[in-house]
Amino acid sequence: MNREKRIKSLIEARQDIEPGQDVEIDMFRPSDALGISLAYLAIHEDSFPIDHVYT
């Protein structure tokens, strides 16, 4: 999948986060990957120079 398709799929995967949720700080888990990619997208939009952060 190319960069544009990956970014489009991330945009479609966005969800609102309800305020007041508990937060847990821990080591990376594979289930965290989508949220990390969405954070890069939220901060850098599509301009981050390394493609793999959008996967």
mmCIF file of the N, C-alpha and C atoms, coordinates in Angstrom:
data_MODEL
# 
_entry.id   MODEL 
# 
loop_
_atom_site.group_PDB 
_atom_site.id 
_atom_site.type_symbol 
_atom_site.label_atom_id 
_atom_site.label_alt_id 
_atom_site.label_comp_id 
_atom_site.label_asym_id 
_atom_site.label_entity_id 
_atom_site.label_seq_id 
_atom_site.pdbx_PDB_ins_code 
_atom_site.Cartn_x 
_atom_site.Cartn_y 
_atom_site.Cartn_z 
_atom_site.occupancy 
_atom_site.B_iso_or_equiv 
_atom_site.pdbx_formal_charge 
_atom_site.auth_seq_id 
_atom_site.auth_comp_id 
_atom_site.auth_asym_id 
_atom_site.auth_atom_id 
_atom_site.pdbx_PDB_model_num 
ATOM 1   N N  . MET A 1 1  ? 0.857   -1.173 0.000  1.00 0.00 ? 1  MET A N  1 
ATOM 2   C CA . MET A 1 1  ? 0.000   0.000  0.000  1.00 0.00 ? 1  MET A CA 1 
ATOM 3   C C  . MET A 1 1  ? 0.905   1.238  0.000  1.00 0.00 ? 1  MET A C  1 
ATOM 4   N N  . ASN A 1 2  ? 0.574   2.202  -0.836 1.00 0.00 ? 2  ASN A N  1 
ATOM 5   C CA . ASN A 1 2  ? 1.410   3.400  -0.889 1.00 0.00 ? 2  ASN A CA 1 
ATOM 6   C C  . ASN A 1 2  ? 1.054   4.380  0.226  1.00 0.00 ? 2  ASN A C  1 
ATOM 7   N N  . ARG A 1 3  ? 1.876   5.397  0.352  1.00 0.00 ? 3  ARG A N  1 
ATOM 8   C CA . ARG A 1 3  ? 1.739   6.372  1.443  1.00 0.00 ? 3  ARG A CA 1 
ATOM 9   C C  . ARG A 1 3  ? 0.353   7.023  1.463  1.00 0.00 ? 3  ARG A C  1 
ATOM 10  N N  . GLU A 1 4  ? -0.143  7.436  0.304  1.00 0.00 ? 4  GLU A N  1 
ATOM 11  C CA . GLU A 1 4  ? -1.438  8.113  0.253  1.00 0.00 ? 4  GLU A CA 1 
ATOM 12  C C  . GLU A 1 4  ? -2.569  7.196  0.733  1.00 0.00 ? 4  GLU A C  1 
ATOM 13  N N  . LYS A 1 5  ? -2.524  5.932  0.329  1.00 0.00 ? 5  LYS A N  1 
ATOM 14  C CA . LYS A 1 5  ? -3.561  4.990  0.761  1.00 0.00 ? 5  LYS A CA 1 
ATOM 15  C C  . LYS A 1 5  ? -3.462  4.718  2.255  1.00 0.00 ? 5  LYS A C  1 
ATOM 16  N N  . ARG A 1 6  ? -2.236  4.625  2.784  1.00 0.00 ? 6  ARG A N  1 
ATOM 17  C CA . ARG A 1 6  ? -2.068  4.405  4.225  1.00 0.00 ? 6  ARG A CA 1 
ATOM 18  C C  . ARG A 1 6  ? -2.624  5.576  5.013  1.00 0.00 ? 6  ARG A C  1 
ATOM 19  N N  . ILE A 1 7  ? -2.316  6.803  4.560  1.00 0.00 ? 7  ILE A N  1 
ATOM 20  C CA . ILE A 1 7  ? -2.811  7.994  5.260  1.00 0.00 ? 7  ILE A CA 1 
ATOM 21  C C  . ILE A 1 7  ? -4.329  8.064  5.172  1.00 0.00 ? 7  ILE A C  1 
ATOM 22  N N  . LYS A 1 8  ? -4.884  7.734  4.021  1.00 0.00 ? 8  LYS A N  1 
ATOM 23  C CA . LYS A 1 8  ? -6.345  7.727  3.881  1.00 0.00 ? 8  LYS A CA 1 
ATOM 24  C C  . LYS A 1 8  ? -6.966  6.718  4.840  1.00 0.00 ? 8  LYS A C  1 
ATOM 25  N N  . SER A 1 9  ? -6.372  5.542  4.962  1.00 0.00 ? 9  SER A N  1 
ATOM 26  C CA . SER A 1 9  ? -6.929  4.539  5.876  1.00 0.00 ? 9  SER A CA 1 
ATOM 27  C C  . SER A 1 9  ? -6.813  4.982  7.335  1.00 0.00 ? 9  SER A C  1 
ATOM 28  N N  . LEU A 1 10 ? -5.742  5.719  7.675  1.00 0.00 ? 10 LEU A N  1 
ATOM 29  C CA . LEU A 1 10 ? -5.614  6.259  9.029  1.00 0.00 ? 10 LEU A CA 1 
ATOM 30  C C  . LEU A 1 10 ? -6.703  7.293  9.305  1.00 0.00 ? 10 LEU A C  1 
ATOM 31  N N  . ILE A 1 11 ? -6.936  8.166  8.338  1.00 0.00 ? 11 ILE A N  1 
ATOM 32  C CA . ILE A 1 11 ? -7.970  9.188  8.504  1.00 0.00 ? 11 ILE A CA 1 
ATOM 33  C C  . ILE A 1 11 ? -9.325  8.528  8.733  1.00 0.00 ? 11 ILE A C  1 
ATOM 34  N N  . GLU A 1 12 ? -9.594  7.445  8.011  1.00 0.00 ? 12 GLU A N  1 
ATOM 35  C CA . GLU A 1 12 ? -10.858 6.735  8.179  1.00 0.00 ? 12 GLU A CA 1 
ATOM 36  C C  . GLU A 1 12 ? -10.939 6.018  9.525  1.00 0.00 ? 12 GLU A C  1 
ATOM 37  N N  . ALA A 1 13 ? -9.790  5.694  10.131 1.00 0.00 ? 13 ALA A N  1 
ATOM 38  C CA . ALA A 1 13 ? -9.758  4.971  11.404 1.00 0.00 ? 13 ALA A CA 1 
ATOM 39  C C  . ALA A 1 13 ? -9.839  5.896  12.621 1.00 0.00 ? 13 ALA A C  1 
ATOM 40  N N  . ARG A 1 14 ? -9.791  7.196  12.398 1.00 0.00 ? 14 ARG A N  1 
ATOM 41  C CA . ARG A 1 14 ? -9.840  8.134  13.530 1.00 0.00 ? 14 ARG A CA 1 
ATOM 42  C C  . ARG A 1 14 ? -11.119 7.960  14.330 1.00 0.00 ? 14 ARG A C  1 
ATOM 43  N N  . GLN A 1 15 ? -10.976 8.099  15.642 1.00 0.00 ? 15 GLN A N  1 
ATOM 44  C CA . GLN A 1 15 ? -12.125 8.039  16.542 1.00 0.00 ? 15 GLN A CA 1 
ATOM 45  C C  . GLN A 1 15 ? -11.962 9.131  17.591 1.00 0.00 ? 15 GLN A C  1 
ATOM 46  N N  . ASP A 1 16 ? -13.084 9.667  18.042 1.00 0.00 ? 16 ASP A N  1 
ATOM 47  C CA . ASP A 1 16 ? -13.034 10.634 19.130 1.00 0.00 ? 16 ASP A CA 1 
ATOM 48  C C  . ASP A 1 16 ? -12.715 9.905  20.426 1.00 0.00 ? 16 ASP A C  1 
ATOM 49  N N  . ILE A 1 17 ? -11.947 10.542 21.268 1.00 0.00 ? 17 ILE A N  1 
ATOM 50  C CA . ILE A 1 17 ? -11.604 9.984  22.575 1.00 0.00 ? 17 ILE A CA 1 
ATOM 51  C C  . ILE A 1 17 ? -12.411 10.735 23.620 1.00 0.00 ? 17 ILE A C  1 
ATOM 52  N N  . GLU A 1 18 ? -13.147 9.993  24.392 1.00 0.00 ? 18 GLU A N  1 
ATOM 53  C CA . GLU A 1 18 ? -13.955 10.601 25.439 1.00 0.00 ? 18 GLU A CA 1 
ATOM 54  C C  . GLU A 1 18 ? -13.059 11.129 26.549 1.00 0.00 ? 18 GLU A C  1 
ATOM 55  N N  . PRO A 1 19 ? -13.316 12.336 27.040 1.00 0.00 ? 19 PRO A N  1 
ATOM 56  C CA . PRO A 1 19 ? -12.519 12.859 28.148 1.00 0.00 ? 19 PRO A CA 1 
ATOM 57  C C  . PRO A 1 19 ? -12.753 12.059 29.425 1.00 0.00 ? 19 PRO A C  1 
ATOM 58  N N  . GLY A 1 20 ? -11.794 12.091 30.312 1.00 0.00 ? 20 GLY A N  1 
ATOM 59  C CA . GLY A 1 20 ? -11.920 11.459 31.602 1.00 0.00 ? 20 GLY A CA 1 
ATOM 60  C C  . GLY A 1 20 ? -11.525 9.994  31.649 1.00 0.00 ? 20 GLY A C  1 
ATOM 61  N N  . GLN A 1 21 ? -10.989 9.466  30.560 1.00 0.00 ? 21 GLN A N  1 
ATOM 62  C CA . GLN A 1 21 ? -10.576 8.061  30.563 1.00 0.00 ? 21 GLN A CA 1 
ATOM 63  C C  . GLN A 1 21 ? -9.288  7.890  31.355 1.00 0.00 ? 21 GLN A C  1 
ATOM 64  N N  . ASP A 1 22 ? -9.126  6.723  31.921 1.00 0.00 ? 22 ASP A N  1 
ATOM 65  C CA . ASP A 1 22 ? -7.880  6.403  32.609 1.00 0.00 ? 22 ASP A CA 1 
ATOM 66  C C  . ASP A 1 22 ? -6.748  6.310  31.596 1.00 0.00 ? 22 ASP A C  1 
ATOM 67  N N  . VAL A 1 23 ? -5.537  6.664  32.038 1.00 0.00 ? 23 VAL A N  1 
ATOM 68  C CA . VAL A 1 23 ? -4.351  6.615  31.186 1.00 0.00 ? 23 VAL A CA 1 
ATOM 69  C C  . VAL A 1 23 ? -3.366  5.643  31.817 1.00 0.00 ? 23 VAL A C  1 
ATOM 70  N N  . GLU A 1 24 ? -2.748  4.840  30.972 1.00 0.00 ? 24 GLU A N  1 
ATOM 71  C CA . GLU A 1 24 ? -1.738  3.900  31.434 1.00 0.00 ? 24 GLU A CA 1 
ATOM 72  C C  . GLU A 1 24 ? -0.459  4.125  30.637 1.00 0.00 ? 24 GLU A C  1 
ATOM 73  N N  . ILE A 1 25 ? 0.651   4.312  31.329 1.00 0.00 ? 25 ILE A N  1 
ATOM 74  C CA . ILE A 1 25 ? 1.946   4.466  30.675 1.00 0.00 ? 25 ILE A CA 1 
ATOM 75  C C  . ILE A 1 25 ? 2.685   3.155  30.854 1.00 0.00 ? 25 ILE A C  1 
ATOM 76  N N  . ASP A 1 26 ? 3.077   2.570  29.718 1.00 0.00 ? 26 ASP A N  1 
ATOM 77  C CA . ASP A 1 26 ? 3.680   1.247  29.757 1.00 0.00 ? 26 ASP A CA 1 
ATOM 78  C C  . ASP A 1 26 ? 4.559   1.082  28.521 1.00 0.00 ? 26 ASP A C  1 
ATOM 79  N N  . MET A 1 27 ? 5.134   -0.076 28.377 1.00 0.00 ? 27 MET A N  1 
ATOM 80  C CA . MET A 1 27 ? 5.951   -0.386 27.214 1.00 0.00 ? 27 MET A CA 1 
ATOM 81  C C  . MET A 1 27 ? 5.051   -0.515 25.985 1.00 0.00 ? 27 MET A C  1 
ATOM 82  N N  . PHE A 1 28 ? 5.656   -0.339 24.808 1.00 0.00 ? 28 PHE A N  1 
ATOM 83  C CA . PHE A 1 28 ? 4.919   -0.462 23.550 1.00 0.00 ? 28 PHE A CA 1 
ATOM 84  C C  . PHE A 1 28 ? 4.353   -1.866 23.392 1.00 0.00 ? 28 PHE A C  1 
ATOM 85  N N  . ARG A 1 29 ? 3.114   -1.918 22.936 1.00 0.00 ? 29 ARG A N  1 
ATOM 86  C CA . ARG A 1 29 ? 2.467   -3.176 22.565 1.00 0.00 ? 29 ARG A CA 1 
ATOM 87  C C  . ARG A 1 29 ? 2.005   -3.039 21.125 1.00 0.00 ? 29 ARG A C  1 
ATOM 88  N N  . PRO A 1 30 ? 1.996   -4.106 20.350 1.00 0.00 ? 30 PRO A N  1 
ATOM 89  C CA . PRO A 1 30 ? 1.540   -4.013 18.966 1.00 0.00 ? 30 PRO A CA 1 
ATOM 90  C C  . PRO A 1 30 ? 0.161   -3.360 18.826 1.00 0.00 ? 30 PRO A C  1 
ATOM 91  N N  . SER A 1 31 ? -0.694  -3.528 19.813 1.00 0.00 ? 31 SER A N  1 
ATOM 92  C CA . SER A 1 31 ? -2.023  -2.909 19.747 1.00 0.00 ? 31 SER A CA 1 
ATOM 93  C C  . SER A 1 31 ? -1.964  -1.384 19.851 1.00 0.00 ? 31 SER A C  1 
ATOM 94  N N  . ASP A 1 32 ? -0.812  -0.835 20.234 1.00 0.00 ? 32 ASP A N  1 
ATOM 95  C CA . ASP A 1 32 ? -0.631  0.618  20.334 1.00 0.00 ? 32 ASP A CA 1 
ATOM 96  C C  . ASP A 1 32 ? -0.304  1.267  18.986 1.00 0.00 ? 32 ASP A C  1 
ATOM 97  N N  . ALA A 1 33 ? 0.046   0.463  17.994 1.00 0.00 ? 33 ALA A N  1 
ATOM 98  C CA . ALA A 1 33 ? 0.570   0.993  16.726 1.00 0.00 ? 33 ALA A CA 1 
ATOM 99  C C  . ALA A 1 33 ? -0.388  1.949  16.035 1.00 0.00 ? 33 ALA A C  1 
ATOM 100 N N  . LEU A 1 34 ? -1.657  1.611  15.978 1.00 0.00 ? 34 LEU A N  1 
ATOM 101 C CA . LEU A 1 34 ? -2.624  2.488  15.309 1.00 0.00 ? 34 LEU A CA 1 
ATOM 102 C C  . LEU A 1 34 ? -2.662  3.849  15.991 1.00 0.00 ? 34 LEU A C  1 
ATOM 103 N N  . GLY A 1 35 ? -2.722  3.875  17.302 1.00 0.00 ? 35 GLY A N  1 
ATOM 104 C CA . GLY A 1 35 ? -2.761  5.149  18.022 1.00 0.00 ? 35 GLY A CA 1 
ATOM 105 C C  . GLY A 1 35 ? -1.519  5.983  17.816 1.00 0.00 ? 35 GLY A C  1 
ATOM 106 N N  . ILE A 1 36 ? -0.370  5.334  17.742 1.00 0.00 ? 36 ILE A N  1 
ATOM 107 C CA . ILE A 1 36 ? 0.882   6.060  17.503 1.00 0.00 ? 36 ILE A CA 1 
ATOM 108 C C  . ILE A 1 36 ? 0.881   6.650  16.102 1.00 0.00 ? 36 ILE A C  1 
ATOM 109 N N  . SER A 1 37 ? 0.455   5.868  15.114 1.00 0.00 ? 37 SER A N  1 
ATOM 110 C CA . SER A 1 37 ? 0.378   6.387  13.746 1.00 0.00 ? 37 SER A CA 1 
ATOM 111 C C  . SER A 1 37 ? -0.594  7.550  13.657 1.00 0.00 ? 37 SER A C  1 
ATOM 112 N N  . LEU A 1 38 ? -1.723  7.443  14.362 1.00 0.00 ? 38 LEU A N  1 
ATOM 113 C CA . LEU A 1 38 ? -2.692  8.540  14.361 1.00 0.00 ? 38 LEU A CA 1 
ATOM 114 C C  . LEU A 1 38 ? -2.129  9.788  15.038 1.00 0.00 ? 38 LEU A C  1 
ATOM 115 N N  . ALA A 1 39 ? -1.296  9.608  16.058 1.00 0.00 ? 39 ALA A N  1 
ATOM 116 C CA . ALA A 1 39 ? -0.669  10.757 16.716 1.00 0.00 ? 39 ALA A CA 1 
ATOM 117 C C  . ALA A 1 39 ? 0.281   11.471 15.756 1.00 0.00 ? 39 ALA A C  1 
ATOM 118 N N  . TYR A 1 40 ? 1.096   10.704 15.021 1.00 0.00 ? 40 TYR A N  1 
ATOM 119 C CA . TYR A 1 40 ? 1.970   11.323 14.016 1.00 0.00 ? 40 TYR A CA 1 
ATOM 120 C C  . TYR A 1 40 ? 1.143   12.071 12.983 1.00 0.00 ? 40 TYR A C  1 
ATOM 121 N N  . LEU A 1 41 ? 0.050   11.482 12.530 1.00 0.00 ? 41 LEU A N  1 
ATOM 122 C CA . LEU A 1 41 ? -0.801  12.128 11.539 1.00 0.00 ? 41 LEU A CA 1 
ATOM 123 C C  . LEU A 1 41 ? -1.411  13.411 12.099 1.00 0.00 ? 41 LEU A C  1 
ATOM 124 N N  . ALA A 1 42 ? -1.844  13.391 13.352 1.00 0.00 ? 42 ALA A N  1 
ATOM 125 C CA . ALA A 1 42 ? -2.457  14.570 13.969 1.00 0.00 ? 42 ALA A CA 1 
ATOM 126 C C  . ALA A 1 42 ? -1.452  15.711 14.104 1.00 0.00 ? 42 ALA A C  1 
ATOM 127 N N  . ILE A 1 43 ? -0.208  15.369 14.403 1.00 0.00 ? 43 ILE A N  1 
ATOM 128 C CA . ILE A 1 43 ? 0.809   16.395 14.619 1.00 0.00 ? 43 ILE A CA 1 
ATOM 129 C C  . ILE A 1 43 ? 1.419   16.884 13.308 1.00 0.00 ? 43 ILE A C  1 
ATOM 130 N N  . HIS A 1 44 ? 1.772   15.966 12.441 1.00 0.00 ? 44 HIS A N  1 
ATOM 131 C CA . HIS A 1 44 ? 2.521   16.304 11.225 1.00 0.00 ? 44 HIS A CA 1 
ATOM 132 C C  . HIS A 1 44 ? 1.686   16.285 9.956  1.00 0.00 ? 44 HIS A C  1 
ATOM 133 N N  . GLU A 1 45 ? 0.404   15.909 10.072 1.00 0.00 ? 45 GLU A N  1 
ATOM 134 C CA . GLU A 1 45 ? -0.460  15.675 8.911  1.00 0.00 ? 45 GLU A CA 1 
ATOM 135 C C  . GLU A 1 45 ? 0.252   14.678 7.999  1.00 0.00 ? 45 GLU A C  1 
ATOM 136 N N  . ASP A 1 46 ? 0.406   14.974 6.720  1.00 0.00 ? 46 ASP A N  1 
ATOM 137 C CA . ASP A 1 46 ? 1.062   14.016 5.831  1.00 0.00 ? 46 ASP A CA 1 
ATOM 138 C C  . ASP A 1 46 ? 2.504   14.414 5.498  1.00 0.00 ? 46 ASP A C  1 
ATOM 139 N N  . SER A 1 47 ? 3.108   15.288 6.324  1.00 0.00 ? 47 SER A N  1 
ATOM 140 C CA . SER A 1 47 ? 4.424   15.830 5.988  1.00 0.00 ? 47 SER A CA 1 
ATOM 141 C C  . SER A 1 47 ? 5.600   15.169 6.703  1.00 0.00 ? 47 SER A C  1 
ATOM 142 N N  . PHE A 1 48 ? 5.354   14.175 7.571  1.00 0.00 ? 48 PHE A N  1 
ATOM 143 C CA . PHE A 1 48 ? 6.478   13.527 8.240  1.00 0.00 ? 48 PHE A CA 1 
ATOM 144 C C  . PHE A 1 48 ? 7.309   12.807 7.193  1.00 0.00 ? 48 PHE A C  1 
ATOM 145 N N  . PRO A 1 49 ? 8.630   13.010 7.176  1.00 0.00 ? 49 PRO A N  1 
ATOM 146 C CA . PRO A 1 49 ? 9.448   12.515 6.070  1.00 0.00 ? 49 PRO A CA 1 
ATOM 147 C C  . PRO A 1 49 ? 9.681   11.007 6.048  1.00 0.00 ? 49 PRO A C  1 
ATOM 148 N N  . ILE A 1 50 ? 9.329   10.284 7.092  1.00 0.00 ? 50 ILE A N  1 
ATOM 149 C CA . ILE A 1 50 ? 9.568   8.848  7.134  1.00 0.00 ? 50 ILE A CA 1 
ATOM 150 C C  . ILE A 1 50 ? 8.218   8.134  6.994  1.00 0.00 ? 50 ILE A C  1 
ATOM 151 N N  . ASP A 1 51 ? 8.073   7.340  5.961  1.00 0.00 ? 51 ASP A N  1 
ATOM 152 C CA . ASP A 1 51 ? 6.790   6.709  5.654  1.00 0.00 ? 51 ASP A CA 1 
ATOM 153 C C  . ASP A 1 51 ? 6.300   5.729  6.713  1.00 0.00 ? 51 ASP A C  1 
ATOM 154 N N  . HIS A 1 52 ? 7.200   4.996  7.340  1.00 0.00 ? 52 HIS A N  1 
ATOM 155 C CA . HIS A 1 52 ? 6.733   3.890  8.190  1.00 0.00 ? 52 HIS A CA 1 
ATOM 156 C C  . HIS A 1 52 ? 5.941   4.339  9.419  1.00 0.00 ? 52 HIS A C  1 
ATOM 157 N N  . VAL A 1 53 ? 5.964   5.624  9.768  1.00 0.00 ? 53 VAL A N  1 
ATOM 158 C CA . VAL A 1 53 ? 5.149   6.054  10.916 1.00 0.00 ? 53 VAL A CA 1 
ATOM 159 C C  . VAL A 1 53 ? 3.656   6.047  10.568 1.00 0.00 ? 53 VAL A C  1 
ATOM 160 N N  . TYR A 1 54 ? 3.338   5.985  9.298  1.00 0.00 ? 54 TYR A N  1 
ATOM 161 C CA . TYR A 1 54 ? 1.944   5.965  8.869  1.00 0.00 ? 54 TYR A CA 1 
ATOM 162 C C  . TYR A 1 54 ? 1.431   4.553  8.603  1.00 0.00 ? 54 TYR A C  1 
ATOM 163 N N  . THR A 1 55 ? 2.204   3.530  8.957  1.00 0.00 ? 55 THR A N  1 
ATOM 164 C CA . THR A 1 55 ? 1.774   2.158  8.680  1.00 0.00 ? 55 THR A CA 1 
ATOM 165 C C  . THR A 1 55 ? 1.109   1.543  9.875  1.00 0.00 ? 55 THR A C  1 
# 
